[in-house]
Amino acid sequence: MGPLERITQRPDMMGGKACIRGMRVTVGMVVGQVGAGRSVDDILADYPYLEREDILQALRYAAWRADEREVELAGV
């Protein structure tokens, strides 16, 4: 996976959720729109301040997080 420079996370913004380029647009909102059947072009029309790469990185970030696992280490 390439770098996710468009995904930002700050404790003082949107409750610390992952956002797009420091805006108050969360990765969850973007992924939810795609999951609801909206196309990338539909989302871009509704949110003109977003760019195609913002949406693609949000999807890559969500896929990475979904694949992430917590493993308990012995002796911890």
C-alpha positions as CSV (number, residue, x, y, z in Angstrom):
1,M,0.0,0.0,0.0
2,G,1.3,3.4,-0.9
3,P,1.4,6.4,1.5
4,L,-1.8,7.8,2.8
5,E,-0.9,11.5,2.9
6,R,-4.5,12.6,2.4
7,I,-5.7,10.9,5.6
8,T,-5.3,12.9,8.7
9,Q,-6.1,12.2,12.3
10,R,-6.2,14.8,15.1
11,P,-7.6,14.3,18.6
12,D,-9.2,17.8,18.5
13,M,-11.1,17.3,15.2
14,M,-14.1,15.0,14.7
15,G,-13.4,13.1,17.9
16,G,-10.1,11.9,16.6
17,K,-11.6,10.1,13.6
18,A,-9.6,9.7,10.4
19,C,-10.4,12.6,8.1
20,I,-9.7,13.7,4.6
21,R,-6.9,16.3,4.3
22,G,-7.7,17.9,7.7
23,M,-11.3,18.7,6.7
24,R,-14.3,17.8,8.7
25,V,-15.0,14.9,6.3
26,T,-14.4,11.5,7.8
27,V,-13.2,8.4,6.1
28,G,-16.2,6.7,7.5
29,M,-18.6,9.2,5.8
30,V,-16.9,8.6,2.5
31,V,-16.8,4.8,2.8
32,G,-20.4,4.9,4.0
33,Q,-21.4,6.7,0.8
34,V,-19.6,4.1,-1.4
35,G,-21.2,1.3,0.6
36,A,-24.7,2.9,0.1
37,G,-24.1,2.6,-3.7
38,R,-23.0,6.1,-4.5
39,S,-20.4,6.3,-7.2
40,V,-17.2,8.3,-6.9
41,D,-18.6,10.8,-9.4
42,D,-21.8,11.2,-7.3
43,I,-19.7,11.9,-4.2
44,L,-17.5,14.4,-6.0
45,A,-20.6,16.2,-7.2
46,D,-22.0,16.4,-3.7
47,Y,-18.7,17.4,-2.1
48,P,-16.9,19.6,-4.7
49,Y,-14.0,20.2,-2.3
50,L,-13.1,16.5,-2.4
51,E,-10.8,15.0,-5.1
52,R,-10.9,11.6,-6.6
53,E,-7.7,10.6,-4.9
54,D,-9.3,11.6,-1.5
55,I,-12.0,9.0,-2.0
56,L,-9.5,6.3,-3.2
57,Q,-7.2,6.9,-0.2
58,A,-10.2,6.7,2.1
59,L,-11.1,3.3,0.7
60,R,-7.5,2.1,0.9
61,Y,-7.3,3.3,4.5
62,A,-10.6,1.5,5.4
63,A,-9.3,-1.7,3.8
64,W,-6.1,-1.5,5.7
65,R,-7.9,-0.9,9.0
66,A,-10.3,-3.8,8.3
67,D,-7.3,-6.1,7.8
68,E,-5.6,-4.9,11.0
69,R,-5.6,-7.4,13.8
70,E,-4.7,-7.2,17.5
71,V,-2.5,-10.0,18.7
72,E,-1.8,-10.5,22.4
73,L,1.9,-11.1,23.0
74,A,3.1,-13.5,25.6
75,G,4.5,-12.0,28.7
76,V,2.8,-8.6,28.3
